[in-house]
Amino acid sequence: PACNRRDEKRSHRPDRSMPGQQLLSERVVRLEESADYKNNDKIYYRYSVEATVTNVAGETQSSTEMISAGQRSLILQTELKEKICKDRPFNIVFEAQNLNGQPVEVKGTYSLYPAKDKDYKQLGEKPVATGTFTSNKEMTFNWGKFSSGPYVLKATVKDNQGKEVTAEANTILFSSDDKRPPVQSAVWFYAENTEFDTAHPAVFYFGTSEKDTYIMMNVFCGDKLLESKALNLSDTIVRFQYPYQESYGNGIFVNFCMVRDGQVYQERVQARKRLPDKTLVMKWDVFRDKLRPGQKEEWKLTIKTPFGDKTYTREELKALSA
């Protein structure tokens, strides 16, 4: 953010009675606080301060320093997905940094409040979950016992001056067993799995809170239309499952289209063929018999693959590279 500033220049003549004194060109910058800075704890400023020094020989050197200033010395933030399936645990990180962007480890507390509206403006009086956290460390949460719907996560820490710093994040909790959208939604969509093979089918959910709606559903493989049908939905969610078939090639596209009150709603999902994991993890091990002087080192390379481990000696590696 910009702020009002007024510059004043002052020059100092050298005192000849002090040998070796440098002629200093000083620029003094006075910063006037804006109304936003005074009244908003979440706003902070970064100033670039440049100092220039000229010695008696006429040589000039300059240096620039970044200075951050704000009502609080910490920045706290956390992020939640727009929709979270409560059927399985998930991870959250409460990130705390100083005004220079450096991570800071602090202890804090969190509270999860149910929201009474989809805009997250009206919250319940009591939180459904509370706890403590350490900043910048991943934590695992399981909120399966809470009702589906909108929630607000609030986090609080204190900086080194004892001032409170807060952060908020919104999300919608839902279950794959929900029969209707947990919040009023013209279109409700959630993709559970979009990388499929014969053992892992593509799974996604489509629904609406509207009454007596007609949705066109089309399934494509490249430019080829595989399936086309009309769905008649009324405040409900439908689960779709597509096992992989060889005719799908690299995958399929599924497109949903609905018109309601003159407005067009579309949702598209791409299911891609799951590729085998070819990740290789390599580790070197060295051995030397210290009881036998002059013994040569023996190196071994262990390559870990999704199908198991394989160890190669130096001679085997030479044979492979030959």
Secondary structure by P-SEA (a helix, b strand, c coil): cbbbbbbbbbbbccccccccccccbbbbbbbbbcccccccccbbbbbbbbbbbbccccbbbbbbbbbbbccccccccccccccccccccccccbbbbcccbbbbbbbbbbbbbbbcccccccccccccccccccccbbbbbbcccccbbbbbbbbbbbcccccccbbbbbbbbbbcccccccccccbbbbbccccccccccccccccccccbbbbbbbbbcccccccccccccccbbbbbbbcccccccccbbbbbbbbcccbbbbbbbbbccccccbbbbbbbbbbbccccccbbbbbbbbbbcccbbbbbcaaaaaaaac
